[in-house]
Amino acid sequence: MKHSFLDQYSDRDSPIHRLDPRTKLVASLAFILIVVLIPIVNWQAFVIYLSLIVALLIISKLPPLYVLKRSLVIFPFVLMIAIFIPFFKSGEIAGSYNIWLWRVSISYDGLLILANVVSKAWLCILSLILLSSTTKFTELLKGLKRLGMPRMIVLILSFMYRYIFVLVDEVMRMRQARDSRNFGGARLRQLKTIGNMIGTLFIRSYERGERIYAAMLARGFDGEVRSLQRLNFKKADACFGIAFGLALASPAILLLF
Amino acid sequence: MASPLVLLLPPRLFSFYFERMDKAVEIEDLSFFYPDGRKALTDISLVVYRDENLAVIGPNGAGKSTLLLHLNGIHRGNSTIKIFGLPVEERNLKEIRRKVGLVFQDPEDQLFSPTVFDDVAFGPINMGYSEVEVKRRVAQALEWVGMSGYEQRSPHHLSVGEKKRVAIATVLALNPELLVLDEPTSNLDPRSKWSLIELLRQLPVTKIVASHDLELVKALCQRTIILDEGEIVAEGNTMSILNNIPLLRAHGLAP
């Protein structure tokens, strides 16, 4: 079965797609770090960063609706954590309401923190969507390896990428088998069936792991992860790196004046 | 498709005299127990000669796959197995694993890398070949199995027949002298199956094939052994074994 939920659109072509994965990895990491570190009161900086990321998204020719939809995934998580902050943070009161017996008040400081968390999370997720939608997963792994990520971790990630689809297929087949034998009945029984399926999946994965290890041994694997290095840093990467660095630094320069 | 390989065939002129002496595999009194104590193989003795194609047939659970896993030292039983004269021991493992190409039944297990190239290159890289050599071997192996141009594809998105071919390419990249295949035709439609058989017939290496696909056995192998409940119960010329219907019936190989 065909799946592409991990790096959809990464096989398209644009100036961003053609950049070296290392350039994009470092740029994304720098972007996230800086976005997280700058205080929210410097809101001008965030406007600049948002326009920077939007510009890059446009250059990379990703469908805007797809990017928007994907970026919304982060909100439930962020809101779950941050939605109560305005109610508990003390400070100047923005508004207070009587809800039956309780008196609930919202503080400006709390609202600021909420806005801080939400906007920073959104900017970060946008940059990660840009990274993962313009870089093939295999390229990303190579980039990580070249940047000095421990090879064992890269190997684990590459196994994840290789077998997540196999597992999804397996789950789908199990579900079909379950549904065609008329799954239903009481809620408790349903949960039990799902539990059994998860257990089966685990055992199958474990046994598959053993077979894969045997297949690796059969081809001379001795515990050391080796690979060919096949990436080249181009002039475009240098240009992009410099331009991106300048764009990241621009709010600081503006703030000086 | 396999024409470059045909040139590598050893000269057949005097092979009649030497072939019998040139042993690819020598197994003496091999027994093996599963971790839970069940007996998997009992007193297996077997000699496979160079350039021979041997079929190991038998019902499900007869121990075929377990026997194959002994041939490159993934399982080790109680006896010494010799591969091209080399005993299967820790210090010979690397050499033996280069000489013995083991193709697993489920290509989903054999192909564990994110791209076809990485997978075919896995063995040669582990053997420490140079980058140029690795690329040459990958290109050649993929050409032999008719899968050139698939280098950057993800193994997951290939058809079963294509996966089988790439799985064979992953071991051919090491130039094995003995090709060991576990159920090579399982899950294949007839057309893919026969094109795979044709491919295997053209590879000039010693082959051991475990299967219960008797059409494959008839088309590929001169000699056949029947394995049932971990024991060799019959051995001989493929045609004489396949024509012995009562024998096949007794071991679950004929209706």
Interface residues (C-beta under 8 A of the other chain):
Chain A: K2 H3 F137 T138 L141 S158 F159 Y161 R162 Y163 F165 V166 R208 R211 I212 A214 A215 M216 L217 A218 R219 G220 F221 D222 R226 S227 L228 Q229
Chain B: L69 N72 I74 K94 R97 R98 V100 G101 L102 F104 D106 E108 D109 Q110 L111 F112 S113 P114 T115 D118 A121 F122 G123 I125 N126 M127 G128 E131 V134 K135 S154 P155 H156 H157 T170 V171 L174
